[in-house]
Amino acid sequence: MERTIDAVASELNDINTQIKYLSTCKSQLESELISLVGVKEEGACNAMSGAFKVTTTGKLSRSFLPDVSYADVEKAVGTDAARDLVKHEMKIKVSALRNLDDSQQMALSHLIVTKPAKTAVKLETTTDE
């Protein structure tokens, strides 16, 4: 017997609610463990109990100030160090890709790999339960 959209969507909605609740619980428990074990600004702290080894790892994220250019970094540390220091991530702006004319798209096509991404599912309730 095939299930209805309402039945499957309702089950998925219930699971999503449980996931949100469990995510909150997980965050609270992780905070409690961090309080018990401690944390370094950067690096790992370990604690052993009878049944568990718990490791907390502190991490700092680093980014350039919004107005800093690559030229500013090169000037500060030199070209070779700047090349090693700065990540250049090539990402495609899909909206700009769609705006290219056919000849531009053809010229670019051998430089792009296209593969399917995960299909998104969005649930919205339409009635009050």
DSSP file (Angstrom, degrees, kcal/mol; ACC not computed):
  #  RESIDUE AA STRUCTURE BP1 BP2  ACC     N-H-->O    O-->H-N    N-H-->O    O-->H-N    TCO  KAPPA ALPHA  PHI   PSI    X-CA   Y-CA   Z-CA
    1    1 A M              0   0    0      0, 0.0     2,-0.3     0, 0.0     0, 0.0   0.000 360.0 360.0 360.0 127.6    0.0    0.0    0.0
    2    2 A E        -     0   0    0      1,-0.1     2,-0.1     0, 0.0     0, 0.0  -0.604 360.0-128.7 -81.5 134.6    1.4    3.4   -1.0
    3    3 A R        -     0   0    0     -2,-0.3     2,-0.1     1,-0.1    -1,-0.1  -0.429  23.3-113.1 -80.9 158.2    1.5    6.1    1.6
    4    4 A T     >  -     0   0    0     -2,-0.1     4,-2.2     1,-0.1     5,-0.2  -0.428  22.2-112.4 -86.1 163.1    0.1    9.5    1.0
    5    5 A I  H  > S+     0   0    0      1,-0.2     4,-3.2     2,-0.2     5,-0.3   0.919 119.2  53.9 -58.2 -44.0    2.1   12.8    0.8
    6    6 A D  H  > S+     0   0    0      1,-0.2     4,-2.4     2,-0.2    -1,-0.2   0.907 108.6  48.4 -58.9 -42.5    0.5   13.9    4.0
    7    7 A A  H  > S+     0   0    0      2,-0.2     4,-1.9     1,-0.2    -1,-0.2   0.936 116.8  40.6 -65.2 -46.5    1.5   10.7    5.9
    8    8 A V  H  X S+     0   0    0     -4,-2.2     4,-2.5     2,-0.2    -2,-0.2   0.919 117.1  48.5 -69.5 -43.5    5.2   10.9    4.7
    9    9 A A  H  X S+     0   0    0     -4,-3.2     4,-2.7    -5,-0.2    -2,-0.2   0.884 110.6  52.0 -64.3 -38.3    5.4   14.7    5.2
   10   10 A S  H  X S+     0   0    0     -4,-2.4     4,-2.3    -5,-0.3    -1,-0.2   0.913 110.4  48.0 -63.3 -43.1    3.9   14.4    8.7
   11   11 A E  H  X S+     0   0    0     -4,-1.9     4,-2.1     2,-0.2    -2,-0.2   0.918 113.2  47.7 -63.8 -43.2    6.4   11.7    9.6
   12   12 A L  H  X S+     0   0    0     -4,-2.5     4,-2.6     1,-0.2    -2,-0.2   0.901 110.4  52.6 -64.3 -40.4    9.3   13.8    8.3
   13   13 A N  H  X S+     0   0    0     -4,-2.7     4,-2.0     2,-0.2    -2,-0.2   0.912 108.9  49.9 -60.9 -43.6    8.0   16.9   10.1
   14   14 A D  H  X S+     0   0    0     -4,-2.3     4,-2.2     1,-0.2    -1,-0.2   0.909 111.2  48.9 -61.1 -42.9    7.9   14.9   13.4
   15   15 A I  H  X S+     0   0    0     -4,-2.1     4,-2.7     1,-0.2    -2,-0.2   0.908 108.5  53.2 -64.8 -42.0   11.5   13.8   12.8
   16   16 A N  H  X S+     0   0    0     -4,-2.6     4,-2.1     1,-0.2    -1,-0.2   0.889 108.6  50.5 -60.5 -39.0   12.6   17.4   12.1
   17   17 A T  H  X S+     0   0    0     -4,-2.0     4,-2.1     2,-0.2    -1,-0.2   0.916 111.2  48.2 -63.4 -43.8   11.0   18.5   15.3
   18   18 A Q  H  X S+     0   0    0     -4,-2.2     4,-3.0     1,-0.2     5,-0.2   0.894 109.3  53.3 -63.5 -40.2   12.9   15.7   17.2
   19   19 A I  H  X S+     0   0    0     -4,-2.7     4,-2.6     2,-0.2    -2,-0.2   0.916 108.5  49.5 -62.6 -43.4   16.1   16.6   15.5
   20   20 A K  H  X S+     0   0    0     -4,-2.1     4,-1.9     2,-0.2    -1,-0.2   0.926 113.6  46.3 -60.7 -44.6   15.8   20.3   16.6
   21   21 A Y  H  X S+     0   0    0     -4,-2.1     4,-2.3     1,-0.2    -2,-0.2   0.936 114.2  46.9 -62.9 -47.2   15.1   19.2   20.2
   22   22 A L  H  X S+     0   0    0     -4,-3.0     4,-2.9     1,-0.2    -2,-0.2   0.857 108.7  55.7 -65.5 -34.8   18.0   16.7   20.2
   23   23 A S  H  X S+     0   0    0     -4,-2.6     4,-2.3    -5,-0.2    -1,-0.2   0.906 108.6  47.8 -63.0 -41.6   20.3   19.3   18.7
   24   24 A T  H  X S+     0   0    0     -4,-1.9     4,-2.2     2,-0.2    -2,-0.2   0.926 112.7  48.6 -63.5 -45.1   19.5   21.7   21.6
   25   25 A C  H  X S+     0   0    0     -4,-2.3     4,-2.4     1,-0.2    -2,-0.2   0.918 110.6  51.4 -59.9 -44.4   20.1   18.9   24.1
   26   26 A K  H  X S+     0   0    0     -4,-2.9     4,-2.6     1,-0.2    -1,-0.2   0.916 109.2  50.0 -60.7 -44.6   23.4   18.0   22.4
   27   27 A S  H  X S+     0   0    0     -4,-2.3     4,-2.3     1,-0.2    -1,-0.2   0.905 110.9  49.6 -61.6 -42.1   24.6   21.6   22.6
   28   28 A Q  H  X S+     0   0    0     -4,-2.2     4,-2.0     2,-0.2    -1,-0.2   0.908 112.5  47.0 -64.1 -42.1   23.7   21.8   26.3
   29   29 A L  H  X S+     0   0    0     -4,-2.4     4,-2.5     2,-0.2    -2,-0.2   0.890 111.1  51.3 -68.1 -38.7   25.5   18.6   27.1
   30   30 A E  H  X S+     0   0    0     -4,-2.6     4,-2.5     2,-0.2    -2,-0.2   0.910 109.4  50.9 -63.6 -40.9   28.5   19.7   25.1
   31   31 A S  H  X S+     0   0    0     -4,-2.3     4,-2.0     2,-0.2    -2,-0.2   0.903 110.1  50.0 -61.2 -40.8   28.6   23.0   27.0
   32   32 A E  H  X S+     0   0    0     -4,-2.0     4,-2.0     2,-0.2    -2,-0.2   0.910 110.7  48.7 -65.0 -42.4   28.4   21.0   30.3
   33   33 A L  H  X S+     0   0    0     -4,-2.5     4,-3.2     2,-0.2     5,-0.4   0.896 108.7  53.7 -64.1 -39.2   31.3   18.8   29.2
   34   34 A I  H  X S+     0   0    0     -4,-2.5     4,-2.5     1,-0.2    -1,-0.2   0.905 109.2  49.4 -61.0 -40.4   33.4   21.9   28.2
   35   35 A S  H  < S+     0   0    0     -4,-2.0    -1,-0.2     1,-0.2    -2,-0.2   0.887 116.0  42.9 -63.9 -39.1   32.8   23.3   31.7
   36   36 A L  H  < S+     0   0    0     -4,-2.0    -2,-0.2    -5,-0.1    -1,-0.2   0.889 125.5  31.2 -74.9 -40.5   33.8   20.0   33.3
   37   37 A V  H  < S-     0   0    0     -4,-3.2    -3,-0.2    -5,-0.1    -2,-0.2   0.835 101.6-137.3 -88.3 -36.0   36.9   19.3   31.1
   38   38 A G     <  -     0   0    0     -4,-2.5     2,-0.3    -5,-0.4     7,-0.2  -0.220  10.7-122.0  93.9 167.9   38.0   22.8   30.3
   39   39 A V        -     0   0    0     -2,-0.1     2,-0.2    -4,-0.1     5,-0.1  -0.991   6.7-136.5-151.0 141.1   39.1   24.2   27.0
   40   40 A K        -     0   0    0      3,-0.4     3,-0.3    -2,-0.3     5,-0.1  -0.613  29.8-116.8 -89.4 156.6   42.2   25.9   25.7
   41   41 A E  S    S+     0   0    0      1,-0.3     2,-0.3    -2,-0.2    -1,-0.1   0.910 106.1   5.8 -58.3 -40.6   42.0   28.9   23.4
   42   42 A E  S    S+     0   0    0     17,-0.1    -1,-0.3     2,-0.1     2,-0.2  -0.927 118.7  30.4-147.2 120.1   43.7   26.8   20.8
   43   43 A G  E    S-A   58   0A   0     15,-2.2    15,-3.0    -2,-0.3    -3,-0.4  -0.734  84.2 -54.5 125.3-176.0   44.4   23.2   21.1
   44   44 A A  E     -A   57   0A   0     13,-0.2     2,-0.4    -2,-0.2    13,-0.2  -0.757  29.3-166.2-109.2 146.5   43.1   20.1   22.9
   45   45 A C  E     -A   56   0A   0     11,-2.6    11,-2.5    -2,-0.3     2,-0.4  -0.983  15.3-160.3-121.5 138.3   42.2   19.3   26.5
   46   46 A N  E     -A   55   0A   0     -2,-0.4     2,-0.3     9,-0.2     9,-0.2  -0.911  11.1-178.5-120.8 147.8   41.6   15.7   27.6
   47   47 A A  E     -A   54   0A   0      7,-2.1     7,-3.1    -2,-0.4     2,-0.4  -0.993  13.2-149.8-141.8 140.5   39.8   14.2   30.6
   48   48 A M  E     +A   53   0A   0     -2,-0.3     5,-0.2     5,-0.2     2,-0.2  -0.891  16.4 174.8-110.0 139.6   39.4   10.5   31.4
   49   49 A S        -     0   0    0      3,-3.1    -2,-0.0    -2,-0.4     0, 0.0  -0.646  52.5 -84.6-123.1-173.1   36.5    9.1   33.3
   50   50 A G  S    S+     0   0    0     -2,-0.2     3,-0.1     1,-0.2    -2,-0.0   0.881 125.9  15.4 -61.9 -37.3   35.7    5.5   34.1
   51   51 A A  S    S+     0   0    0      1,-0.1     2,-0.3    -3,-0.0    -1,-0.2   0.572 122.9  48.5-114.8 -13.4   34.0    4.9   30.8
   52   52 A F        -     0   0    0      2,-0.0    -3,-3.1     0, 0.0     2,-0.5  -0.948  51.0-151.7-136.9 149.4   35.0    7.8   28.5
   53   53 A K  E     -A   48   0A   0     -2,-0.3     2,-0.5    -5,-0.2    -5,-0.2  -0.993  28.7-163.3-109.9 121.1   37.9    9.9   27.3
   54   54 A V  E     -A   47   0A   0     -7,-3.1    -7,-2.1    -2,-0.5     2,-0.5  -0.912   6.7-170.2-111.2 130.6   36.6   13.3   26.5
   55   55 A T  E     -A   46   0A   0     -2,-0.5     2,-0.4    -9,-0.2    -9,-0.2  -0.977   4.0-167.2-120.3 128.0   38.6   15.8   24.4
   56   56 A T  E     -A   45   0A   0    -11,-2.5   -11,-2.6    -2,-0.5     2,-0.5  -0.936   8.6-160.4-109.8 139.4   37.7   19.4   23.9
   57   57 A T  E     -A   44   0A   0     -2,-0.4     2,-0.3   -13,-0.2   -13,-0.2  -0.960   2.9-155.0-126.6 117.3   39.4   21.3   21.1
   58   58 A G  E     -A   43   0A   0    -15,-3.0   -15,-2.2    -2,-0.5     2,-0.4  -0.647  17.3-177.9 -86.7 145.7   39.6   25.1   21.0
   59   59 A K        -     0   0    0     -2,-0.3     2,-0.4   -17,-0.2   -17,-0.1  -0.999  18.3-150.5-146.4 140.6   40.0   26.7   17.7
   60   60 A L        -     0   0    0     -2,-0.4     2,-0.4     2,-0.0   -18,-0.0  -0.931  14.5-144.6-109.0 135.6   40.4   30.3   16.5
   61   61 A S        -     0   0    0     -2,-0.4     2,-0.4     2,-0.0    -2,-0.0  -0.810  16.3-160.8 -96.9 143.2   39.2   31.3   13.1
   62   62 A R        +     0   0    0     -2,-0.4     2,-0.3     2,-0.0    -2,-0.0  -0.976  17.3 159.6-127.3 135.6   41.2   33.8   11.2
   63   63 A S        -     0   0    0     -2,-0.4     2,-0.1     0, 0.0    -2,-0.0  -0.978  40.0-100.1-147.7 159.8   40.2   36.0    8.3
   64   64 A F        -     0   0    0     -2,-0.3    -2,-0.0     1,-0.1     0, 0.0  -0.475  47.7 -94.8 -77.7 152.6   41.4   39.2    6.8
   65   65 A L    >   -     0   0    0     -2,-0.1     3,-2.0     1,-0.1    -1,-0.1  -0.325  42.3-107.1 -60.7 150.8   39.7   42.5    7.5
   66   66 A P  T 3  S+     0   0    0      0, 0.0    -1,-0.1     0, 0.0    -2,-0.1   0.787 117.0  48.3 -56.8 -31.4   37.0   43.3    4.9
   67   67 A D  T 3  S+     0   0    0      2,-0.1     2,-0.4     0, 0.0    -2,-0.1   0.403  84.6 111.7 -93.1   4.5   39.0   46.1    3.3
   68   68 A V    <   -     0   0    0     -3,-2.0     2,-0.2     4,-0.0    -4,-0.1  -0.633  51.4-159.8 -80.5 131.1   42.3   44.2    3.0
   69   69 A S     >  -     0   0    0     -2,-0.4     4,-1.5     1,-0.1     3,-0.2  -0.614  32.4-109.4-103.3 167.1   43.4   43.3   -0.6
   70   70 A Y  H  > S+     0   0    0      1,-0.2     4,-2.6    -2,-0.2     5,-0.2   0.879 121.0  58.4 -61.2 -37.0   45.8   40.7   -1.8
   71   71 A A  H  > S+     0   0    0      1,-0.2     4,-2.4     2,-0.2    -1,-0.2   0.868 101.7  54.7 -61.1 -36.9   48.2   43.5   -2.7
   72   72 A D  H  > S+     0   0    0      2,-0.2     4,-1.8    -3,-0.2    -1,-0.2   0.905 109.4  47.0 -62.5 -41.2   48.1   44.6    1.0
   73   73 A V  H  X S+     0   0    0     -4,-1.5     4,-2.5     2,-0.2     5,-0.4   0.925 111.3  50.7 -67.4 -44.3   49.1   41.1    2.1
   74   74 A E  H  X S+     0   0    0     -4,-2.6     4,-2.5     1,-0.2    -2,-0.2   0.909 110.6  50.1 -57.9 -42.5   51.9   40.9   -0.6
   75   75 A K  H  < S+     0   0    0     -4,-2.4    -1,-0.2     1,-0.2    -2,-0.2   0.873 113.5  46.5 -64.1 -37.3   53.2   44.3    0.6
   76   76 A A  H  < S+     0   0    0     -4,-1.8    -2,-0.2    -5,-0.2    -1,-0.2   0.891 133.8   9.0 -74.0 -40.8   53.2   43.1    4.3
   77   77 A V  H  < S-     0   0    0     -4,-2.5     4,-0.4     1,-0.2    -3,-0.2   0.494 107.5-102.0-123.5  -5.9   54.9   39.7    3.9
   78   78 A G     X  -     0   0    0     -4,-2.5     4,-2.4    -5,-0.4    -1,-0.2  -0.070  38.5 -78.2  96.3 158.6   56.2   39.4    0.3
   79   79 A T  H  > S+     0   0    0      1,-0.2     4,-2.3     2,-0.2     5,-0.2   0.912 125.3  47.3 -62.5 -47.7   54.9   37.7   -2.8
   80   80 A D  H  > S+     0   0    0      1,-0.2     4,-1.7     2,-0.2    -1,-0.2   0.926 115.1  45.1 -63.8 -45.1   56.0   34.1   -1.9
   81   81 A A  H  > S+     0   0    0     -4,-0.4     4,-2.2     1,-0.2    -1,-0.2   0.893 112.3  52.4 -65.8 -39.0   54.7   34.2    1.6
   82   82 A A  H  X S+     0   0    0     -4,-2.4     4,-2.5     1,-0.2    -1,-0.2   0.910 106.8  53.0 -62.8 -41.8   51.4   35.8    0.5
   83   83 A R  H  < S+     0   0    0     -4,-2.3    -1,-0.2     1,-0.2    -2,-0.2   0.882 114.5  42.2 -61.0 -39.0   51.0   33.0   -2.1
   84   84 A D  H  < S+     0   0    0     -4,-1.7    -1,-0.2    -5,-0.2    -2,-0.2   0.815 117.7  47.8 -74.8 -31.0   51.4   30.4    0.7
   85   85 A L  H  < S+     0   0    0     -4,-2.2     2,-0.4    -5,-0.2    -2,-0.2   0.846 100.1  67.0 -81.4 -37.5   49.3   32.3    3.2
   86   86 A V     <  -     0   0    0     -4,-2.5     2,-0.4    -5,-0.2    -1,-0.0  -0.752  68.3-145.4 -99.4 129.0   46.2   33.2    1.2
   87   87 A K        -     0   0    0     -2,-0.4     2,-0.6     2,-0.0    -3,-0.1  -0.737   8.0-159.8 -86.7 135.4   43.7   30.6   -0.1
   88   88 A H        -     0   0    0     -2,-0.4     2,-0.6     2,-0.0    -2,-0.0  -0.939   7.7-167.0-115.6 108.2   42.1   31.3   -3.4
   89   89 A E        -     0   0    0     -2,-0.6     2,-0.8     2,-0.0    -2,-0.0  -0.850  10.8-148.2 -98.8 120.6   38.9   29.3   -3.8
   90   90 A M        +     0   0    0     -2,-0.6     2,-0.4     2,-0.0    -2,-0.0  -0.784  27.8 168.9 -88.5 113.2   37.5   29.3   -7.3
   91   91 A K        -     0   0    0     -2,-0.8     2,-0.5     2,-0.0    -2,-0.0  -0.955  31.4-123.1-125.9 146.4   33.7   29.1   -7.1
   92   92 A I        -     0   0    0     -2,-0.4     2,-0.9     4,-0.0     3,-0.1  -0.743  10.1-142.9 -91.6 129.9   31.2   29.5   -9.8
   93   93 A K    >>  -     0   0    0     -2,-0.5     4,-2.2     1,-0.2     3,-0.5  -0.829  15.0-158.9 -86.4 105.4   28.5   32.2   -9.5
   94   94 A V  H 3> S+     0   0    0     -2,-0.9     4,-2.5     1,-0.3     5,-0.2   0.847  87.6  56.4 -59.5 -37.3   25.6   30.3  -11.1
   95   95 A S  H 3> S+     0   0    0      1,-0.2     4,-0.9     2,-0.2    -1,-0.3   0.902 110.0  45.1 -63.0 -39.5   23.6   33.4  -11.8
   96   96 A A  H <> S+     0   0    0     -3,-0.5     4,-0.5     2,-0.2     3,-0.2   0.870 110.6  54.7 -70.3 -36.3   26.6   34.9  -13.8
   97   97 A L  H >< S+     0   0    0     -4,-2.2     3,-1.2     1,-0.2    -2,-0.2   0.913 106.5  51.2 -61.1 -42.9   27.1   31.5  -15.5
   98   98 A R  H 3< S+     0   0    0     -4,-2.5    -1,-0.2     1,-0.2    -2,-0.2   0.770 105.3  57.7 -66.2 -25.0   23.5   31.6  -16.7
   99   99 A N  H 3< S+     0   0    0     -4,-0.9    -1,-0.2    -3,-0.2    -2,-0.2   0.550  83.4 105.1 -84.1  -7.4   24.0   35.1  -18.1
  100  100 A L  S << S-     0   0    0     -3,-1.2     2,-0.1    -4,-0.5    -3,-0.0  -0.399  75.7-115.6 -69.5 149.6   26.8   34.1  -20.4
  101  101 A D     >  -     0   0    0      1,-0.1     4,-2.4    -2,-0.1     3,-0.3  -0.344  34.5 -96.4 -78.5 170.8   26.0   33.8  -24.1
  102  102 A D  H  > S+     0   0    0      1,-0.2     4,-2.4     2,-0.2     5,-0.2   0.870 123.0  51.2 -57.7 -42.1   26.2   30.4  -25.8
  103  103 A S  H  > S+     0   0    0      1,-0.2     4,-2.1     2,-0.2    -1,-0.2   0.883 111.1  48.3 -67.1 -36.4   29.7   30.9  -27.2
  104  104 A Q  H  > S+     0   0    0     -3,-0.3     4,-1.6     2,-0.2    -2,-0.2   0.904 111.3  50.3 -67.8 -41.1   31.1   31.9  -23.7
  105  105 A Q  H  X S+     0   0    0     -4,-2.4     4,-1.5     1,-0.2    -2,-0.2   0.898 110.9  49.3 -63.6 -40.0   29.4   28.9  -22.2
  106  106 A M  H  X S+     0   0    0     -4,-2.4     4,-0.5     1,-0.2    -1,-0.2   0.911 109.9  50.9 -64.7 -42.1   30.9   26.6  -24.8
  107  107 A A  H  < S+     0   0    0     -4,-2.1     3,-0.2     1,-0.2    -1,-0.2   0.815 117.3  40.5 -64.4 -30.1   34.4   28.1  -24.2
  108  108 A L  H >< S+     0   0    0     -4,-1.6     3,-2.4     1,-0.2     4,-0.4   0.667  91.0  89.2 -90.3 -19.2   34.0   27.5  -20.5
  109  109 A S  H >< S+     0   0    0     -4,-1.5     3,-1.0     1,-0.3    -1,-0.2   0.790  82.8  55.3 -57.4 -34.0   32.4   24.1  -20.6
  110  110 A H  T 3< S+     0   0    0     -4,-0.5    -1,-0.3     1,-0.2    -2,-0.1   0.564 105.5  55.2 -76.9  -5.1   35.6   22.1  -20.6
  111  111 A L  T <  S+     0   0    0     -3,-2.4     2,-0.4    -4,-0.0    -1,-0.2   0.453  97.8  75.4-101.7  -3.3   36.7   23.8  -17.4
  112  112 A I    <   -     0   0    0     -3,-1.0     2,-0.5    -4,-0.4     0, 0.0  -0.904  60.4-155.8-118.1 137.2   33.6   23.0  -15.3
  113  113 A V        -     0   0    0     -2,-0.4     2,-0.5     2,-0.0    -3,-0.0  -0.947  14.7-165.2-106.7 128.5   32.5   19.7  -13.7
  114  114 A T        +     0   0    0     -2,-0.5    -2,-0.0     2,-0.0     0, 0.0  -0.959  15.9 160.7-117.2 129.2   28.8   19.4  -13.1
  115  115 A K        -     0   0    0     -2,-0.5     2,-0.1     0, 0.0    -2,-0.0  -0.983  44.0 -90.7-142.7 154.3   27.3   16.7  -10.9
  116  116 A P        -     0   0    0      0, 0.0     2,-0.2     0, 0.0     3,-0.0  -0.355  37.2-151.8 -67.8 141.7   24.0   16.4   -9.1
  117  117 A A        -     0   0    0      1,-0.1     2,-0.2    -2,-0.1     3,-0.0  -0.550  38.6 -72.3-100.5 172.8   23.6   17.8   -5.7
  118  118 A K        -     0   0    0     -2,-0.2     2,-0.3     1,-0.1    -1,-0.1  -0.469  51.9-117.4 -67.7 134.1   21.3   16.6   -3.0
  119  119 A T        -     0   0    0     -2,-0.2     2,-0.2     1,-0.1    -1,-0.1  -0.572  29.7-129.1 -72.7 130.3   17.6   17.5   -3.7
  120  120 A A        -     0   0    0     -2,-0.3     2,-0.4    -3,-0.0    -1,-0.1  -0.544  16.9-160.0 -82.4 146.2   16.2   19.8   -1.1
  121  121 A V        -     0   0    0     -2,-0.2     2,-0.5     2,-0.0    -2,-0.0  -0.995   7.3-171.2-126.3 124.5   12.9   19.0    0.6
  122  122 A K        -     0   0    0     -2,-0.4     2,-0.4     2,-0.0    -2,-0.0  -0.965   4.9-159.8-118.9 130.5   11.0   21.8    2.3
  123  123 A L        +     0   0    0     -2,-0.5     2,-0.4  -111,-0.1    -2,-0.0  -0.914  11.6 175.6-110.3 134.5    7.9   21.2    4.5
  124  124 A E        -     0   0    0     -2,-0.4     2,-0.3     0, 0.0    -2,-0.0  -0.995  28.5-128.8-132.9 129.5    5.4   23.9    5.3
  125  125 A T        -     0   0    0     -2,-0.4     3,-0.1     1,-0.1    -2,-0.0  -0.589  19.0-173.1 -77.4 138.9    2.3   23.1    7.3
  126  126 A T        +     0   0    0     -2,-0.3     2,-0.3     1,-0.1    -1,-0.1   0.505  67.3  40.9-109.0  -9.1   -0.9   24.3    5.6
  127  127 A T  S    S-     0   0    0      0, 0.0     2,-0.4     0, 0.0    -1,-0.1  -0.952  84.6-108.4-135.5 156.7   -3.3   23.5    8.4
  128  128 A D              0   0    0     -2,-0.3    -2,-0.0     1,-0.1     0, 0.0  -0.707 360.0 360.0 -82.8 133.9   -3.3   23.8   12.2
  129  129 A E              0   0    0     -2,-0.4    -1,-0.1    -4,-0.0     0, 0.0   0.446 360.0 360.0 -99.6 360.0   -3.1   20.5   13.9
